[in-house]
Amino acid sequence: MEDGLVPITDTLFVRDIHSKAILNTDRVGLQNYYAQRELYRKEQAEKMEASNRLTQLEEDMSEIKTMLQKLVLKEISNGS
C-alpha cells in the first residue's frame, strides 16, 4: 500500500491517514463505469442523429407535397 494509505478490512477502500478520506481502489469497477458511460454517450448520439434525420425527412416530404400541390393547381388552371 502507498505511504499514508491504510486498507479498510473486507472492502476495496483505503483510508488516507493524512486527509482522513476514504478512497475506492476498485479499478475494474472504474473501467466498467467508463465503458458504460461511453456506451450511453454513443446511444444518445445515435438517437439524436436518428431524430435529426427524421426531422429532415419530414421537411423534405412536406416540400414535395407542396410542390405536387402547386403542380396540380397549375395543371388545373391550364385546363388539362
N, C-alpha and C positions, 0 to 999 in steps of 0.2 A: 504494500500500500504506500502511496505517496506520503511524503512528510506532512504531518498535520491532519491526515485523514484517518478516521477510526471506523472500522466496519461495524455496522449495526447487526446484531445477531439475527440469523434466519431471514435476511432481506437482501435486496440488491442495493441498499442505501448505505452511504457512509456519512459520518459527521465530520465537518471541518472544525477542528478544535480551536482555530483562531476566530472564525466568524460565528461559530455555533450553527452554521447552516447544515441542513440535511440535503445530500446530493444523491441523485439517482445514477447508478452506474450501469444500467441495462442498455447496452449498446445495440443489441438485437431489437429491442423494443423501439429504440430511437430510429433505427433503419426502417423498421416496419412502418412507423409513423410517417417518415419521409416518403416512402413508397406509396402509402395510402393517400397522402396529401397530393402527390404528383398525379396519381390516377384521377382523383377528384377534380383537379385543375384541368386535366385533359378532357374529362367528361363534360365539364362546364363549357370549355371552349368549343367542343363538338356541338353541344346543344345550341350555343349562341350562333355558330355557323349555320346550322340547320334552320334556325329561326330567321336568320338574315336571308338565306336562300328562299325560304317560303315567302317572306315579305316581298322579295324581288319578283318571284314568280307571280304572286297576286297582282303586283303592279303591272307586270307585263301582260297578264291576262286582261286586266282592266283596259289597258291601252289597245289591245287587239279588239276587244269588244267595242270600244268607242270607234275605232277605225271601220269596223264592219257596219256599225250603225250609220256612220256617215256615208259609206259606200252604198248601202241600201237606200238611204234617203236621196242620194244623188241619182241612182237608177230610177227611182220612183218619179223624181222631178223631171227627168229626161223623157218620161213617157214610155219606158220599157216595160 
